[in-house]
């Protein structure tokens, strides 16, 4: 885009099964821990009292997904040294993706109706955009606010949307990422699709399905000149964004990987680079037979056989749906900063059909990568990709 502004990531925040906070999240990934589960109570004492008062970890919490996102956002804001008054409210936006973030209150409402109870408190939290608007309210963001809801690619699309707002001059700072939760509807739905397993084994010959997780990740996406004016540290650059649809099936991916490949190529071209410049790819890597075979085909299309190091973190954190791409983006930021690639938890015996991929398996790997790709694929063939560059 002629005249577009450079886009930086200046802060990161994470709530995940493998660790609460970016430091714990990163340590868990490097250790190869497999910790997909429901996140237990997290400390809220460091939040403002009016924020902490809204967060309940009872099973009936109407906006559990929003609470996860709120905690991740506060860490990201602290990391970016962005307090109130640092950015003009009408120049600050929120792009927060989710798949089923509003489902808990629907389950509560359904149970109350069946029990013959009266009106249910919290019905205003039913819309899936509620976590984004709640976050905007708490940080005073009066710029653009949106909730990309593109299944498991939602978090990646949210960061791409934030970058496009910054580029176009619609905002100077955007809180972007994804959040999702475990609830009865989510578990039952994926079980009906016969897509779940007791252990996630991305790209493994014995993979049988995904393991569901929950979590949130938020990054502060900021215009370079705005960050420079306030002396902010740049953690990474959002160099390219891309998206492409399969238009094949409501749930199954296009098995030849053409859509995912188009999304990655589009993001790389947007960054004005070539596939040879990419040193690492964070794969969607769900551990389902169809997804991993499709991704292997897509990676071959773009990078050739063994052309780039690849991992998946879903063996560690589980499939966190709308939060997945955002968690993986934070992981990519840490790869660029640390020069280490976490292993793919659960990968023990590489599927012969994926043997020509350069998979990071049993232990972390050192890397000199200065350009990385994070790719996501959602139901109905919603593919998205980000290119992140070292700051």
C-alpha positions in Angstrom: 0.0 0.0 0.0 1.7 3.3 -1.1 2.4 5.5 1.9 1.4 2.8 4.4 2.9 3.1 7.8 5.3 0.5 9.4 3.6 -1.7 12.0 5.2 -2.9 15.2 4.4 -5.2 18.1 5.4 -3.4 21.2 3.7 -5.5 23.9 2.5 -9.1 24.5 0.2 -10.8 27.0 -0.8 -14.5 27.4 -3.1 -16.6 29.4 -2.6 -20.3 28.5 -2.8 -23.8 29.9 1.0 -24.1 29.8 1.6 -20.8 31.6 0.0 -17.6 32.7 2.0 -14.7 31.4 4.4 -14.6 28.5 7.5 -15.8 30.5 5.7 -18.9 31.9 4.1 -19.6 28.5 7.5 -19.5 26.8 9.2 -21.6 29.4 6.5 -24.2 29.1 6.8 -24.3 25.3 10.6 -24.7 25.4 10.2 -27.6 27.9 7.8 -29.4 25.6 5.1 -29.6 28.3 1.7 -30.9 27.2 -0.8 -29.1 29.4 -4.0 -28.6 27.4 -6.7 -28.1 30.0 -9.2 -25.7 31.5 -7.2 -22.7 33.0 -7.5 -22.5 36.7 -7.9 -19.4 38.8 -5.4 -16.7 38.0 -4.3 -13.8 40.3 -6.3 -10.6 39.8 -4.9 -8.6 42.7 -2.7 -6.5 40.3 -5.7 -5.4 38.3 -7.6 -2.2 38.9 -10.3 -2.8 41.6 -13.1 -2.1 39.1 -11.7 -4.6 36.7 -11.0 -7.3 39.3 -14.5 -7.0 40.6 -15.9 -8.1 37.2 -13.8 -11.2 37.0 -15.4 -14.3 38.6 -14.0 -17.8 38.1 -17.2 -19.5 39.1 -18.5 -22.0 36.6 -21.4 -19.6 35.9 -19.2 -16.7 34.9 -21.0 -15.2 31.9 -17.9 -13.9 30.2 -15.0 -16.2 30.9 -13.5 -15.6 27.5 -13.6 -11.8 28.1 -11.9 -12.3 31.5 -9.0 -14.2 29.9 -8.6 -11.6 27.2 -8.7 -8.8 29.8 -5.9 -10.3 31.8 -3.8 -10.9 28.7 -4.4 -7.3 27.6 -3.3 -5.8 30.8 0.0 -7.8 30.6 0.5 -6.5 27.0 -0.2 -2.9 28.0 2.3 -3.2 30.9 4.8 -4.8 28.5 4.4 -1.9 26.0 4.5 0.7 28.8 1.2 2.0 27.6 -0.8 3.6 30.4 -3.9 5.8 30.1 -3.2 9.1 28.5 -0.3 7.8 26.4 -2.4 7.3 23.3 -5.4 9.4 22.3 -8.6 7.4 23.0 -10.0 7.9 19.5 -6.7 6.7 18.0 -6.8 3.4 20.0 -8.7 0.3 18.7 -9.4 -3.3 19.6 -9.5 -6.3 17.3 -10.2 -9.4 19.3 -11.1 -12.7 17.5 -13.1 -15.6 19.0 -14.8 -18.7 17.9 -17.3 -19.4 20.7 -16.5 -16.7 23.3 -20.1 -16.0 24.1 -21.2 -19.6 24.6 -21.1 -19.8 28.4 -24.0 -17.4 29.0 -26.1 -19.3 26.4 -25.5 -22.5 28.4 -26.4 -20.7 31.6 -29.5 -19.3 30.0 -30.6 -22.7 28.6 -30.1 -24.3 32.0 -32.2 -21.6 33.7 -35.0 -21.9 31.2 -35.1 -25.6 31.6 -35.3 -25.2 35.3 -38.1 -22.7 35.1 -36.1 -19.8 36.5 -36.8 -16.2 35.7 -34.6 -13.7 33.8 -30.9 -14.6 33.6 -28.3 -11.9 34.5 -25.6 -11.4 32.0 -27.7 -11.9 28.8 -26.0 -8.7 27.4 -22.8 -10.8 27.2 -24.3 -13.2 24.7 -22.9 -11.6 21.5 -19.5 -12.9 20.5 -18.3 -9.4 20.2 -18.8 -8.8 24.0 -15.2 -9.6 24.9 -13.9 -7.0 22.5 -16.3 -4.3 23.5 -15.6 -5.1 27.2 -11.9 -4.7 26.6 -12.4 -1.4 24.7 -14.5 -0.1 27.6 -11.8 -0.9 30.2 -8.9 0.7 28.3 -11.0 3.6 27.0 -10.4 2.7 23.3 -12.7 4.8 21.1 -11.2 4.0 17.8 -12.3 1.0 15.6 -13.4 -2.1 17.4 -14.1 -5.5 15.8 -14.4 -9.2 16.4 -13.2 -11.3 13.5 -15.1 -14.6 13.9 -13.5 -16.9 11.4 -13.3 -20.1 13.4 -9.7 -21.2 14.3 -8.2 -18.4 12.2 -9.8 -15.7 14.2 -6.8 -14.6 16.2 -4.6 -14.3 13.2 -7.2 -12.4 11.3 -7.5 -10.0 14.2 -3.8 -9.1 14.2 -3.9 -8.7 10.4 -7.0 -6.4 10.8 -5.2 -4.4 13.4 -2.1 -4.0 11.1 -4.4 -2.9 8.2 -5.9 -0.2 10.5 -2.5 1.1 11.5 -1.3 1.1 7.9 -4.3 3.0 6.7 -4.0 5.6 9.4 -7.2 4.7 11.2 -5.5 4.1 14.5 -2.1 4.5 16.1 -2.4 1.7 18.6 -4.6 -1.5 18.5 -5.0 -4.2 21.1 -5.2 -7.3 18.9 -5.5 -11.1 19.5 -7.9 -13.8 20.3 -9.7 -15.5 23.2 -11.7 -18.7 23.6 -12.9 -21.0 26.4 -13.8 -24.6 27.1 -17.5 -25.3 27.7 -19.9 -28.1 27.2 -21.0 -26.9 23.7 -17.4 -26.7 22.4 -16.5 -30.2 23.7 -19.7 -31.8 22.5 -19.5 -30.2 19.1 -15.9 -31.4 18.3 -16.8 -34.8 19.7 -19.7 -35.0 17.3 -17.3 -34.3 14.5 -15.1 -37.1 15.8 -12.2 -34.7 15.7 -10.9 -35.1 19.3 -8.3 -37.4 20.9 -6.8 -37.9 24.3 -3.4 -36.5 23.2 -2.4 -34.1 20.4 0.3 -35.4 18.1 0.8 -32.8 15.3 2.4 -34.4 12.1 2.7 -37.7 13.8 1.9 -41.0 12.1 -0.3 -41.9 15.0 -2.3 -38.7 15.3 -6.0 -39.2 15.7 -7.4 -35.7 16.5 -7.1 -32.5 18.4 -7.1 -31.8 22.1 -9.2 -28.8 23.1 -7.7 -26.0 25.2 -8.6 -22.5 26.2 -6.7 -19.2 26.6 -6.1 -15.7 25.3 -3.3 -13.8 23.8 -3.2 -10.0 23.1 -0.5 -8.0 21.4 -0.1 -4.2 21.2 0.1 -3.3 17.5 1.5 0.2 17.0 2.6 2.5 14.3 6.3 2.8 14.2 6.3 6.6 14.4 4.0 6.5 17.4 6.2 4.0 19.2 9.3 6.1 18.4 7.8 9.3 19.7 7.2 7.8 23.1 10.5 5.8 23.2 8.9 2.4 23.1 10.7 -0.8 22.6 9.8 -2.7 19.4 9.5 -6.4 19.9 8.8 -7.4 16.3 7.4 -5.9 13.0 4.2 -7.1 11.4 5.8 -7.1 7.9 3.1 -8.9 5.9 -0.5 -10.1 6.2 -2.4 -12.5 3.9 -5.7 -14.5 3.7 -7.4 -16.9 1.3 -10.5 -19.1 1.2 -10.7 -22.8 0.3 -14.4 -22.5 -0.7 -14.6 -26.3 -0.6 -16.4 -27.6 2.5 -18.0 -26.3 5.7 -15.5 -28.1 8.0 -12.9 -30.0 6.1 -9.9 -28.3 4.5 -9.0 -28.4 0.8 -6.7 -31.4 0.9 -4.3 -30.1 -1.6 -3.4 -27.1 0.7 -3.9 -24.6 -2.1 -5.8 -22.1 0.1 -3.3 -22.1 3.0 -0.5 -21.8 0.4 -2.1 -18.8 -1.1 -2.5 -17.1 2.3 1.2 -17.6 3.1 2.4 -16.5 -0.4 0.1 -13.4 -0.1 1.6 -12.5 3.3 5.2 -13.0 2.1 4.5 -10.9 -1.0 2.9 -8.2 1.2 6.2 -8.1 3.2 8.0 -7.7 -0.1 10.1 -10.8 0.6 10.4 -14.3 -0.9 9.9 -17.7 0.7 13.7 -18.1 0.8 13.8 -15.3 3.3 11.6 -17.1 5.8 13.5 -19.0 8.5 10.6 -20.5 10.5 6.9 -21.3 10.1 4.5 -21.7 13.0 2.1 -24.2 11.6 -1.6 -24.5 12.5 -0.8 -28.2 13.3 -3.9 -29.4 15.0 -3.0 -33.1 15.0 -6.0 -34.2 12.9 -5.4 -36.5 10.0 -6.8 -34.0 7.4 -5.3 -30.8 8.7 -1.7 -31.9 9.0 -1.7 -33.6 5.6 -3.2 -30.4 4.1 -0.6 -28.2 5.8 2.3 -30.5 4.7 1.1 -30.0 1.1 0.8 -26.3 1.6 4.3 -25.9 3.0 5.7 -27.9 0.1 3.9 -25.6 -2.3 5.4 -22.5 -0.8 8.8 -23.6 0.6 9.7 -26.8 -1.1 10.6 -30.1 0.6 12.5 -29.3 3.9 12.8 -25.7 2.9 12.0 -24.2 6.3 11.9 -25.2 10.0 8.3 -25.9 11.2 6.7 -26.5 14.6 3.2 -26.6 16.1 2.4 -25.7 19.7 -1.0 -27.4 19.9 0.5 -30.5 21.5 1.4 -28.2 24.3 -1.5 -25.8 24.8 -4.2 -27.7 22.9 -6.4 -26.2 20.2 -7.5 -22.9 21.7 -9.7 -22.1 18.7 -10.0 -18.3 18.2 -7.0 -17.7 20.5 -4.7 -20.1 18.6 -3.3 -17.8 16.0 -2.7 -15.1 18.6 -0.8 -17.4 21.0 1.3 -18.6 18.0 2.0 -15.0 17.1 3.4 -14.3 20.6 5.5 -17.5 20.3 6.9 -16.2 17.0 7.8 -12.9 18.6 9.8 -14.8 21.2 11.4 -17.0 18.5 12.7 -13.8 16.8 13.9 -12.3 20.1 15.5 -15.4 21.6 16.8 -17.3 18.6 15.1 -20.5 19.8 12.3 -22.6 18.4 10.2 -24.6 20.8 9.7 -28.3 20.0 6.4 -29.8 18.8 5.0 -31.5 21.9 3.5 -34.9 21.2 5.4 -35.5 18.0 7.2 -38.9 18.4 7.0 -40.6 15.1 6.8 -38.3 12.0 4.2 -39.4 9.5 6.0 -40.7 6.4 3.8 -38.3 4.4 5.3 -35.4 6.3 8.8 -36.7 6.5 10.2 -34.2 4.0 9.2 -31.3 6.3 11.9 -29.9 8.6 9.9 -30.4 11.8 11.3 -29.3 15.2 10.5 -32.3 17.3 12.0 -33.5 20.5 14.0 -30.5 21.7 14.3 -26.7 21.1 16.4 -25.7 18.1 18.6 -22.6 17.7 17.8 -20.4 14.8 19.1 -17.2 13.2 15.7 -16.5 11.5 14.9 -12.9 11.1 11.6 -13.5 9.2 8.9 -15.9 10.3 5.5 -17.0 9.2 2.5 -17.8 11.4 -0.3 -19.6 9.6 -3.9 -20.5 10.6 -6.7 -22.4 9.1 -10.3 -22.3 10.2 -13.5 -24.2 9.4 -14.9 -23.5 6.0 -11.4 -23.0 4.7 -10.6 -19.6 6.3 -6.9 -19.4 5.9 -4.7 -16.5 7.3 -1.0 -15.8 7.6 1.2 -13.3 9.2 4.8 -12.5 8.4 6.7 -11.2 11.4 10.2 -9.7 11.2 12.8 -9.1 13.8 12.7 -5.6 15.2 
